[in-house]
Amino acid sequence: MDDDYVFPGPVPAPVTTIAWRLAHIIVSCLGYRVGWYFGGQNVDTETFAYAGTADEALKQLDEMYGRWHAGVRDLSDADLENPPMVGPERFPLENRILHVNRELIHHGAEISLLRDLYRWQDGAVPRREL
């Protein structure tokens, strides 16, 4: 992931992979905030044990989302209205939760699109699912 922080970035920017997008969701979208807001282990992009397989990435995603979901469910109305006292973000927690959920929707949709494009490559006809 070292190339993610190269400035200026390449032009045109390369299309990111499903693996990169899953790692981004697991570490940057969920992992940081689980650690900051809910007392979880701090996650660092440089030291995180990134998945080597799709199955492992999905397990990491399930685990991190479970921690996020449990933390959000335990918040009180007062917790939601106040900025967190840890981490670098100083917006009300309800704002941060909406931001993370928007990121999950955004990157999850990108993963779905890339998955569909991979299925269609080389003239393969995807099966029709209803």
N, C-alpha and C positions, 0 to 999 in steps of 0.2 A: 504494500500500500504506500510505499515511499513516494511513488510518482504522483500520488494524489495531491501533493502539496508543492508541486513545482510551479513557479511563477516566472514568466508568464506560461500559461498552459499551451499545449500544442494546438495548432490551427490547421485543419479543423480538429476539434476534440474527438477522440475515438469513442465509439459506442461502448458503453460499459457492459459488462457481462452480468448474467443472473447471479453468479457467485459474488461479484463485487457488490451488487445491490443488496443481496442478503446480508453480507458482512456489514454494509453500511447501516442497515436496519438494526441488526443485532448489537453492534458496537456503538455507533454514533447516535442513532435515534433512541434506542432503549437502554443500552448498557450504561452510558454516562449518567443518564437521569435516574436509573434505578439506584446507582451508587450515591448520587448526590441527594436525592429526595427521600429515599426509603431505607437508607443505611446498608445498602448492599455493598459488595466488594467493588472498589473503584476499578473501572475498566480503562485501559490505555490502548490506543491504536497500535502502539509500537510493541507491546508485550502480549496482546491478546492471542490466545491459541486459536487461530482461524481454522475453520473446518477444511478438511481435505477432500470431503465427499459431499454429495448432495444430501444424503441421509444425515450425516453429522451436522450439516448446516441447518437442516430442518429441526433437528433435536435442540440445537443451540437457540434457534428462533422460538420454539415452543417454550423452552425453559425461561428465556429472557422475557418473553411476552407474559408468561405466567407470573413472574416476579413483578412486572410493571402493573398488570391487571390487579393483583392482590394489593399492591401499594396504593393504587388509585382508589380501590373500593374501601380502603380503611380511612380515607381522608374525611375530615369533618367539613362542614360549611365554612367554618373559620379558617381551616387549613387552606381551602380553595381560594379564599379571598386575599390571602397574604402572600407576599414574596417568600420563597424559601430562604432560609438563613445559611444554606450551604450551597456550594457550586457557584459558578460565575453568573448565573442568570438571575436578574432581579425584577422579574415580572410576577404578578399574581400567579399562583400555581395553576389556577384554572386556565390561564392563558398558555402556560407551558404544556398542560395536558392536551389542549386543543391543537397546539402546534405539533406535538408528537403524533397524535392521532391522524392529523392531516399528512404528515410525513409517511406514516404507515400505509395510508390509502394511496398516496401518490406513488411511492416506490413499489408497493404491492401490485398496483395496476401496471407499472412498467415491467415487472417480472412476468406477469401474466401475458403481456403483449410479446415480450421476447420469447417466452416459452412457445406461444402460438407461432411466431415467425420461424423458430427452429423446427417445429413440426412440419411446416410447409416448405422448407428449403428443399432444393433438388427435386422439385415437382411432386413431392409426396402429397398424397391427398389425406388430410386429417379425417378421422372418423367424426361423424356427426353426433353430438351429444345434446340431449334435450334436458 
